[in-house]
């Protein structure tokens, strides 16, 4: 637990120094999910967050903290980066990463792709035309958007439409059920599977809000859930044969 807390503090310090809004959202998603794991985990996280809050309050008077606050307010508090929002929808999407903004604007303007998707990471090709032209984005518009959305829910929606997004959600639900089954029917490795389950759920929560942080290792967590399902099927088959 001390190693876990030390890792958490180190990552939060890096988050503060980088001033990354997406990193802040990702941290909140991961910690929010993991805090549901056990009472002991919740207690340690609560005390750690309280200590971090006190440290942040002390450091709030520094010039660096002021700069970090300005970055956060520019990202979440205004839409000036894209010239100002005119509708409630723009008021939301203009606060996203530019790759998410253009993807959302394209999907709304072309609703047929909300159902069928544009294919794996292909939405950036037609979405460039929907980039709001401002002093912040004119160079990016000339070069063209060359990255898929960074938010997992939007990425899955852009890749496969509602169908693809539905199957992603179904996989996460099925993976949790398989992990719960293995936990209930294992003894020596039960604690390891509990850790695996909450790692899978935490990774899923992070993927939803910031897939870019997990793109390279999401397959690892998928394999964890698939492995649990394989063990579940073997257990069921062996017990059916035993009864026969």
C-alpha positions as CSV (number, residue, x, y, z in Angstrom):
1,X,0.0,0.0,0.0
2,X,2.9,2.4,0.7
3,X,4.2,1.7,-2.8
4,X,0.8,2.4,-4.3
5,X,0.5,5.7,-2.4
6,X,4.0,6.8,-3.3
7,X,3.2,6.1,-7.0
8,X,-0.1,8.0,-6.7
9,X,1.7,11.0,-5.1
10,X,4.4,11.0,-7.8
11,X,1.8,10.9,-10.6
12,X,-0.3,13.7,-9.1
13,X,2.9,15.8,-8.8
14,X,3.6,15.2,-12.5
15,X,0.0,16.1,-13.3
16,X,0.3,19.4,-11.4
17,X,3.6,20.3,-13.0
18,X,2.3,19.5,-16.5
19,X,-0.9,21.5,-16.1
20,X,-2.8,18.9,-18.2
21,X,-6.6,19.2,-18.0
22,X,-7.0,15.8,-19.8
23,X,-4.6,14.3,-17.2
24,X,-6.7,15.8,-14.4
25,X,-9.9,14.2,-15.9
26,X,-8.2,10.9,-16.4
27,X,-6.9,10.9,-12.8
28,X,-10.4,11.6,-11.5
29,X,-11.9,8.8,-13.6
30,X,-9.3,6.3,-12.4
31,X,-9.4,7.2,-8.8
32,X,-13.1,7.4,-8.8
33,X,-13.4,3.9,-10.0
34,X,-10.7,2.4,-7.8
35,X,-12.2,4.1,-4.7
36,X,-15.1,1.7,-5.0
37,X,-13.0,-1.3,-4.6
38,X,-12.8,-1.8,-0.9
39,X,-13.3,0.2,2.3
40,X,-9.6,0.1,3.1
41,X,-8.7,1.5,-0.4
42,X,-11.3,4.2,0.1
43,X,-9.9,5.2,3.5
44,X,-6.3,5.4,2.2
45,X,-7.4,7.4,-0.8
46,X,-9.4,9.8,1.3
47,X,-6.5,10.6,3.6
48,X,-4.2,11.0,0.6
49,X,-6.5,13.3,-1.2
50,X,-6.9,15.4,2.0
51,X,-3.2,15.7,2.3
52,X,-2.9,16.7,-1.4
53,X,-5.7,19.2,-0.9
54,X,-3.9,20.9,2.0
55,X,-0.6,21.0,0.0
56,X,-2.4,22.5,-3.0
57,X,-4.0,25.1,-0.8
58,X,-0.6,26.1,0.5
59,X,0.9,26.2,-3.0
60,X,-2.1,28.1,-4.4
61,X,-0.3,31.4,-3.8
62,X,2.6,30.6,-6.1
63,X,2.9,32.1,-9.6
64,X,3.1,28.5,-11.1
65,X,-0.3,27.6,-9.4
66,X,-1.8,30.8,-11.0
67,X,-0.5,29.8,-14.4
68,X,-2.0,26.3,-13.9
69,X,-5.3,27.8,-12.9
70,X,-5.4,30.0,-16.0
71,X,-4.8,26.9,-18.2
72,X,-7.6,25.1,-16.5
73,X,-10.0,28.0,-16.9
74,X,-9.1,28.5,-20.5
75,X,-9.9,24.8,-21.2
76,X,-13.0,24.4,-19.1
77,X,-14.2,28.0,-18.5
78,X,-14.2,29.5,-22.0
79,X,-14.7,28.6,-25.7
80,X,-12.5,31.4,-27.0
81,X,-10.1,29.0,-28.6
82,X,-12.6,28.3,-31.4
83,X,-14.1,31.7,-31.7
84,X,-16.9,31.5,-29.2
85,X,-19.8,29.1,-29.0
86,X,-23.2,30.0,-30.6
87,X,-25.2,26.9,-29.6
88,X,-25.4,24.7,-26.4
89,X,-23.7,21.9,-28.4
90,X,-20.8,24.1,-29.4
91,X,-20.5,25.3,-25.9
92,X,-19.7,21.7,-24.9
93,X,-17.5,20.5,-27.7
94,X,-15.4,23.6,-28.0
95,X,-14.0,22.7,-24.6
96,X,-12.7,19.4,-25.8
97,X,-9.4,18.6,-27.4
98,X,-9.4,19.8,-31.0
99,X,-9.4,16.2,-32.3
100,X,-12.6,15.5,-30.3
101,X,-14.1,18.8,-31.3
102,X,-13.9,18.2,-35.0
103,X,-15.1,14.6,-34.7
104,X,-18.2,15.6,-32.7
105,X,-19.0,18.4,-35.2
106,X,-18.6,16.1,-38.1
107,X,-20.8,13.4,-36.6
108,X,-23.6,15.8,-35.8
109,X,-23.4,17.3,-39.3
110,X,-23.5,13.8,-40.8
111,X,-25.8,11.8,-38.5
112,X,-25.7,8.7,-40.8
113,X,-22.1,8.1,-39.4
114,X,-23.5,8.0,-35.9
115,X,-25.0,4.6,-36.8
116,X,-22.4,3.1,-39.1
117,X,-19.2,4.9,-38.1
118,X,-16.3,6.0,-40.3
119,X,-14.0,3.0,-39.8
120,X,-11.0,2.6,-37.5
121,X,-9.3,6.0,-36.9
122,X,-10.6,7.3,-40.3
123,X,-12.8,10.2,-39.0
124,X,-9.9,12.6,-39.0
125,X,-9.9,12.6,-42.8
126,X,-13.3,14.2,-43.4
127,X,-13.5,16.0,-40.0
128,X,-10.8,18.6,-40.8
129,X,-13.3,20.5,-42.9
130,X,-15.3,21.1,-39.7
131,X,-12.5,22.7,-37.7
132,X,-13.5,26.2,-36.6
133,X,-11.0,28.6,-38.1
134,X,-9.4,30.9,-35.6
135,X,-5.9,32.1,-35.0
136,X,-5.4,29.0,-32.8
137,X,-6.3,26.6,-35.5
138,X,-5.4,28.0,-38.9
139,X,-2.1,26.2,-39.1
140,X,-3.7,22.9,-38.1
141,X,-6.4,23.4,-40.7
142,X,-3.8,23.8,-43.4
143,X,-1.9,20.7,-42.4
144,X,-5.1,18.7,-41.7
145,X,-6.2,16.8,-38.6
146,X,-4.1,13.6,-38.4
147,X,-5.3,12.1,-35.1
148,X,-8.5,10.3,-34.1
149,X,-10.5,11.5,-31.1
150,X,-8.8,11.2,-27.7
151,X,-12.0,10.4,-25.7
152,X,-12.8,6.7,-25.7
153,X,-16.5,7.0,-26.0
154,X,-16.2,9.3,-28.9
155,X,-13.5,7.2,-30.5
156,X,-15.6,4.1,-30.4
157,X,-18.6,6.0,-31.7
158,X,-16.6,7.5,-34.6
159,X,-15.1,4.1,-35.5
160,X,-18.2,1.9,-35.4
161,X,-21.2,4.1,-34.7
162,X,-23.8,3.2,-32.1
163,X,-23.3,-0.4,-33.0
164,X,-19.6,-0.4,-32.3
165,X,-20.1,1.6,-29.1
166,X,-22.8,-0.8,-27.9
167,X,-20.4,-3.8,-28.4
168,X,-17.7,-2.0,-26.5
169,X,-20.0,-1.4,-23.5
170,X,-21.2,-5.0,-23.7
171,X,-17.6,-6.2,-23.6
172,X,-16.9,-4.2,-20.5
173,X,-20.0,-5.5,-18.7
174,X,-19.3,-9.1,-19.8
175,X,-15.7,-8.8,-18.7
176,X,-16.7,-7.7,-15.3
177,X,-19.1,-10.6,-14.9
178,X,-16.4,-13.0,-16.0
179,X,-14.0,-11.6,-13.5
180,X,-16.6,-11.7,-10.7
181,X,-17.2,-15.4,-11.5
182,X,-13.5,-16.2,-11.3
183,X,-13.2,-14.4,-8.0
184,X,-16.1,-16.3,-6.5
185,X,-14.8,-19.7,-7.7
186,X,-11.1,-19.2,-6.9
187,X,-9.2,-19.6,-3.7
188,X,-5.4,-19.3,-3.8
189,X,-5.5,-16.6,-6.5
190,X,-8.6,-14.8,-5.3
191,X,-6.8,-11.7,-4.2
192,X,-4.9,-11.4,-7.5
193,X,-8.2,-11.6,-9.5
194,X,-9.7,-8.9,-7.3
195,X,-6.8,-6.6,-8.2
196,X,-7.3,-7.6,-11.8
197,X,-11.0,-6.9,-11.7
198,X,-10.5,-3.3,-10.4
199,X,-7.6,-2.7,-12.7
200,X,-9.9,-3.7,-15.6
201,X,-12.7,-1.4,-14.4
202,X,-10.3,1.5,-13.7
203,X,-8.8,1.1,-17.2
204,X,-12.3,1.1,-18.7
205,X,-13.2,4.3,-16.9
206,X,-10.0,6.0,-18.0
207,X,-10.5,4.8,-21.6
208,X,-13.9,6.3,-21.7
209,X,-12.6,9.8,-21.0
210,X,-9.1,9.6,-22.3
211,X,-8.4,6.7,-24.6
212,X,-5.1,8.2,-25.7
213,X,-3.6,7.3,-22.3
214,X,-4.5,3.6,-22.8
215,X,-4.3,3.1,-26.5
216,X,-1.0,1.2,-26.3
217,X,-2.1,-1.1,-23.4
218,X,-5.9,-1.4,-23.6
219,X,-5.4,-4.8,-25.3
220,X,-3.7,-6.0,-22.1
221,X,-6.9,-5.3,-20.1
222,X,-9.0,-6.8,-22.7
223,X,-6.9,-9.9,-22.5
224,X,-7.4,-10.0,-18.7
225,X,-11.2,-10.0,-19.2
226,X,-11.0,-12.6,-22.0
227,X,-8.8,-14.8,-19.8
228,X,-11.4,-14.7,-17.1
229,X,-14.1,-15.7,-19.5
230,X,-12.0,-18.6,-20.7
231,X,-11.6,-19.9,-17.2
232,X,-15.3,-19.4,-16.6
233,X,-16.2,-21.5,-19.6
234,X,-13.7,-24.2,-18.6
235,X,-15.2,-24.4,-15.1
236,X,-18.7,-24.7,-16.5
237,X,-17.7,-27.4,-19.0
238,X,-15.9,-29.4,-16.3
239,X,-18.9,-29.2,-13.9
240,X,-21.3,-30.2,-16.6
241,X,-19.2,-33.2,-17.5
242,X,-18.9,-34.1,-13.8
243,X,-22.7,-34.1,-13.4
244,X,-23.1,-36.2,-16.5
